[in-house]
């Protein structure tokens, strides 16, 4: 299905004809409207829109008062922005191991990594799979830690009857092209806490307190009779543009249709592969309801092939959807290997002796990653091509057992 049509074109024409491409400071902007619509849809009090999912990762950490030399517990299995954003704040990512059935963090592994320097936990609802949030919320409260939910791949996924992203102190979302809704690039920060919202705005808006929601902002004071503009803290310019926000408004209005199409694509995969020896379909935790960004499949231990080998043997086949072995074990990337070698982060923050980015740091993640691949279930994927892909994978695995 086409997911950008005349509605997006028409609203972009409206933005251009209005000659206002940046959000400005008014309540009438498309960006303000998008924030309000998302807050209503998602069910949180404060939303701030930014120019990328990575900017949302950084902004939500700043909102949770993460500072230099703080430690933030992260998943090794996520797009690397989840952990490099911690580095950008001058803090130290500490990786906890995962459940090998899902590549999601577990409360037991998180607790092992908590120290007196831990400031926050970032949980990632990878592939649109919800984590079981009750025990993790309890753990964060027990240790007085901020709990951040990375929902870049998990719009409208549920745990305990609630949307993921509504359990922690704050959540961040991505609007990159592949996500459930898109503005090309873009991101959203959502919270119920005004202080988290205010700090996130300051970090994302050059330190200027352009708050919404009737929150009072400090007034800039002159210095030596010279007026100042009102940059109260360090911050980047991560503001969302009006072009992005206008498209976001239309995309949000279509999200239910997009979600239904994704579910149909998942059923195609299950219809071809479920029950086949050599495969494990996506593991679903009790009392959770996924909404897949991509559909994860595990090869069983008795399957000799790795996920990479399966992917390579399917390359070149006609009329299939490209797919990949899982390759996002963050600390194995060169940037983290360099940090490990010099014993400091990219910003020069020393690593404590107990923090390691060496291979073997999260053995469950490393072993499981070799058997995981994921199939694209974006709502624009051709269903016939996806069916062909599942059949090609089945044939490769059958021929190598």
C-alpha positions in Angstrom: 0.0 0.0 0.0 1.1 3.6 -0.6 1.5 5.3 2.7 2.1 8.8 1.6 -0.6 10.2 -0.7 -2.4 13.3 -1.7 -3.2 14.2 2.0 0.5 14.7 2.7 1.0 16.6 -0.5 -1.8 19.0 0.2 -0.7 19.7 3.8 2.8 20.4 2.6 1.4 22.8 0.0 -0.3 24.6 2.9 2.9 24.9 4.9 4.8 26.2 1.9 2.1 28.7 0.9 2.1 30.0 4.5 5.8 30.8 4.2 6.5 29.5 7.7 8.8 26.5 7.6 10.1 26.6 11.2 7.9 26.0 14.2 8.3 29.4 15.8 6.9 30.0 19.3 3.1 30.1 18.6 0.5 27.6 19.6 -0.9 27.7 16.1 2.1 25.9 14.4 1.7 22.5 12.8 4.4 21.3 15.3 2.3 22.3 18.3 -0.7 20.7 16.7 1.3 17.5 16.1 2.5 17.5 19.7 -1.0 17.9 21.0 -2.5 15.2 18.7 0.2 12.7 19.7 -0.2 13.5 23.4 -3.9 12.8 23.1 -3.4 9.6 21.1 -0.7 8.3 23.2 -2.0 9.4 26.6 0.8 11.5 28.1 0.6 15.1 29.3 3.7 16.6 27.7 5.1 15.9 24.2 8.0 17.6 22.5 8.8 17.0 18.8 12.4 17.0 17.5 14.2 16.5 14.2 15.2 12.8 14.6 14.8 9.7 16.7 18.4 10.2 17.9 17.6 13.7 19.0 14.7 12.2 21.0 17.1 9.8 22.6 19.4 12.6 23.7 16.6 14.9 24.8 14.8 12.3 27.0 18.1 11.6 28.7 18.6 15.3 29.3 15.0 15.5 30.6 15.9 12.8 33.1 18.8 14.9 34.4 21.5 12.6 33.1 24.8 14.3 33.7 28.5 13.7 33.0 29.9 10.5 34.7 26.4 9.2 35.5 25.9 5.6 34.4 22.9 4.6 32.3 21.9 0.9 31.9 21.3 0.1 28.3 20.4 -2.8 26.1 23.2 -4.1 23.8 20.5 -4.9 21.3 19.1 -1.8 19.8 20.0 0.8 17.1 23.1 2.4 18.4 21.5 5.7 19.1 20.1 4.2 22.3 23.6 3.9 23.8 25.6 6.6 21.9 23.1 9.2 23.1 24.2 8.4 26.6 27.8 9.1 25.5 26.7 12.4 24.0 25.4 13.5 27.5 28.8 12.8 29.0 27.5 9.7 30.7 28.6 6.1 30.6 26.6 3.3 28.9 26.5 0.1 31.0 25.2 -2.9 29.0 23.0 -5.5 30.6 22.4 -8.9 29.0 19.2 -10.0 27.3 16.6 -12.7 27.1 17.9 -14.8 24.1 14.4 -15.5 23.0 13.6 -11.9 22.3 16.9 -9.8 22.6 15.1 -7.8 25.3 16.5 -6.8 28.7 15.5 -8.8 31.8 15.1 -7.4 35.2 17.6 -9.9 36.6 20.3 -8.7 34.2 19.5 -5.1 34.8 19.8 -5.4 38.6 23.3 -6.9 38.3 24.5 -3.7 36.7 23.2 -1.2 39.2 25.8 0.8 41.1 25.8 4.0 43.2 26.5 5.9 40.0 23.5 4.6 38.1 21.1 7.4 37.1 18.7 5.7 34.7 17.6 2.6 32.9 16.7 2.7 29.2 14.6 -0.2 28.1 14.1 -0.9 24.4 10.9 -2.5 23.0 12.9 -4.0 20.2 11.0 -4.9 16.9 7.8 -3.7 18.5 8.0 -6.5 21.2 6.8 -5.2 24.6 8.9 -5.9 27.6 7.2 -7.1 30.8 7.2 -3.7 32.5 5.9 -4.4 36.0 9.1 -5.9 37.6 11.2 -3.3 35.8 9.1 -0.4 37.1 9.4 -1.9 40.6 13.2 -2.2 40.3 13.6 1.4 39.1 11.5 2.7 42.0 13.4 0.5 44.5 16.7 2.1 43.5 15.2 5.6 42.8 16.3 5.5 39.1 14.7 7.2 36.1 13.1 4.7 33.8 13.1 5.6 30.1 11.3 3.6 27.4 12.7 3.6 23.9 9.7 3.1 21.7 11.3 3.9 18.4 10.1 0.5 17.1 7.0 0.1 19.3 4.0 2.3 18.5 0.8 0.8 19.9 2.4 -2.2 21.6 0.8 -3.1 24.9 1.8 -4.6 28.3 -0.6 -5.2 31.1 -3.3 -3.5 29.0 -1.4 -0.3 28.7 0.6 1.2 25.8 4.4 0.8 26.2 5.9 4.2 26.7 3.4 5.0 29.5 5.2 3.0 32.2 8.4 4.8 32.7 9.2 8.4 33.6 9.5 9.3 29.9 9.5 7.7 26.5 11.1 8.5 23.1 9.9 7.7 19.6 11.4 7.7 16.1 9.7 9.0 13.0 12.3 7.7 10.6 11.2 6.4 7.2 10.9 2.7 8.3 8.8 3.3 11.4 5.1 2.9 12.0 4.5 6.5 11.1 7.1 8.7 9.5 8.2 12.3 8.8 11.3 11.1 6.9 13.3 11.8 10.0 11.9 13.0 13.3 11.3 12.1 16.9 9.1 12.6 19.9 9.6 12.9 23.6 6.7 12.1 25.9 6.3 12.4 29.7 3.8 13.2 32.4 6.5 15.1 34.4 6.7 18.9 33.7 10.4 19.0 34.9 11.4 16.3 32.5 9.6 18.1 29.7 11.3 21.4 30.6 14.8 20.0 30.7 14.2 18.1 27.4 13.0 21.4 25.8 16.1 23.3 27.0 18.5 20.6 25.7 16.7 20.5 22.3 16.2 24.2 21.9 19.6 25.8 22.5 18.9 26.2 26.2 15.9 28.4 25.6 12.8 27.8 27.7 10.1 27.8 25.0 7.7 25.8 27.0 4.1 25.0 26.1 1.3 23.7 28.3 1.1 27.0 30.3 4.4 26.3 32.0 6.2 29.4 33.3 9.5 30.2 31.7 12.2 32.4 33.3 12.8 35.8 31.7 16.3 36.7 30.4 18.1 39.3 32.5 20.5 41.9 31.1 24.2 41.6 32.1 26.0 44.9 32.6 23.0 46.6 31.0 23.4 44.5 27.9 20.2 42.5 27.0 20.5 38.7 26.8 18.4 36.4 24.7 17.7 33.7 27.3 20.0 30.7 26.7 19.8 29.3 30.2 21.6 26.0 29.7 23.6 24.1 27.2 21.5 22.8 24.3 21.4 21.8 20.7 19.0 23.0 18.0 17.0 19.8 17.6 13.6 21.4 16.8 11.2 19.8 14.4 10.3 21.7 11.2 6.8 22.6 10.1 7.3 20.4 7.0 8.0 17.4 9.2 5.2 18.1 11.7 2.6 18.6 8.9 3.3 15.2 7.5 3.3 13.8 11.0 -0.2 15.0 11.6 -1.5 13.2 8.5 0.6 10.0 9.3 -0.8 9.9 12.8 -4.3 9.9 11.4 -3.5 6.8 9.4 -1.7 4.8 12.1 -4.6 2.4 12.7 -4.7 1.5 9.0 -1.0 1.1 8.9 -1.1 -1.2 12.0 -3.7 -3.4 10.5 -1.6 -3.9 7.3 1.4 -4.8 9.4 -0.6 -7.4 11.2 -1.7 -8.9 7.8 2.0 -9.1 6.8 2.9 -10.9 10.0 0.2 -13.5 9.4 1.7 -14.2 5.9 5.1 -15.0 7.6 3.4 -17.2 10.2 1.4 -19.0 7.5 4.6 -20.0 5.7 7.0 -20.6 8.6 5.1 -21.4 11.8 5.5 -25.0 12.8 8.4 -25.6 10.5 11.4 -27.3 12.1 14.4 -25.1 12.3 12.5 -21.9 13.2 11.1 -20.2 16.3 8.5 -17.6 15.7 8.6 -14.4 17.8 8.3 -15.1 21.5 5.4 -13.2 23.1 5.5 -12.6 26.9 2.3 -13.2 28.9 0.0 -10.2 29.1 1.7 -8.4 26.2 0.6 -7.4 22.7 3.3 -6.7 20.2 2.9 -4.3 17.2 5.8 -5.3 15.0 8.2 -2.9 13.4 10.0 -5.9 11.9 9.2 -9.5 12.6 12.0 -11.4 14.4 12.6 -15.1 13.7 15.1 -17.4 15.5 16.9 -20.3 14.0 16.9 -23.3 16.4 20.1 -24.4 17.9 20.1 -27.6 15.9 20.0 -25.6 12.7 23.6 -25.5 11.5 23.3 -22.3 9.5 23.7 -18.9 11.1 21.2 -16.2 10.3 23.9 -14.5 8.2 24.3 -17.6 6.1 20.5 -17.9 5.5 20.4 -14.2 4.4 23.3 -14.7 2.0 21.8 -17.8 0.4 18.6 -15.9 -0.3 20.4 -13.0 -2.0 19.7 -12.7 -5.6 16.4 -14.5 -5.6 13.7 -12.7 -7.6 10.7 -10.9 -6.1 11.7 -11.1 -2.5 12.0 -8.6 0.3 15.6 -8.1 1.5 16.2 -9.2 5.1 19.1 -9.2 7.4 20.7 -11.1 10.2 20.7 -9.2 13.5 23.8 -6.9 13.6 23.1 -4.4 16.4 25.1 -5.6 19.4 26.2 -2.1 20.2 29.4 -2.6 22.2 30.9 -4.7 19.4 30.9 -1.7 17.1 34.3 -0.1 16.5 33.3 3.1 18.4 32.8 1.1 21.6 35.9 -1.0 21.0 37.9 2.2 20.8 36.4 3.4 24.1 37.2 0.1 25.7 40.8 0.3 24.5 41.5 3.8 25.7 39.3 3.3 28.8 37.3 6.5 28.3 34.2 7.5 26.3 34.3 9.5 23.1 34.0 12.6 25.2 36.9 11.7 27.4 34.9 10.5 30.4 37.0 7.8 32.2 35.4 4.3 32.3 35.2 2.6 35.7 37.2 -0.6 35.9 34.0 -2.7 36.1 32.6 -1.3 32.8 33.5 -3.4 29.8 32.8 -3.2 26.2 35.0 -6.2 25.3 33.6 -9.1 23.3 31.8 -11.5 25.7 30.4 -8.8 27.9 26.8 -9.9 27.1 27.2 -13.5 26.1 23.5 -14.2 25.7 23.1 -11.3 23.3 26.1 -12.3 21.3 25.1 -15.9 20.9 21.5 -15.2 20.2 22.3 -12.5 17.6 23.9 -15.2 15.4 20.6 -17.0 15.1 18.2 -14.0 14.7 17.0 -12.4 11.6 14.1 -10.1 11.0 11.7 -9.6 8.1 10.4 -6.2 7.1 6.7 -5.8 7.8 6.4 -2.2 6.9 3.0 -1.4 5.6 4.2 -0.7 2.1 5.8 -4.1 1.7 4.4 -6.1 -1.2 2.6 -9.1 0.4 3.5 -11.5 -2.5 7.2 -10.5 -2.2 7.1 -11.2 1.5 5.4 -14.6 1.0 8.2 -15.4 -1.6 10.8 -14.4 1.0 9.4 -16.6 3.7 9.3 -19.5 1.2 12.9 -18.9 0.1 14.0 -18.9 3.8 12.1 -22.1 4.4 13.7 -23.8 1.4 17.3 -22.8 2.4 16.8 -24.1 6.0 15.1 -27.3 4.8 18.0 -28.0 2.5 20.6 -27.6 5.2 19.2 -29.6 8.1 
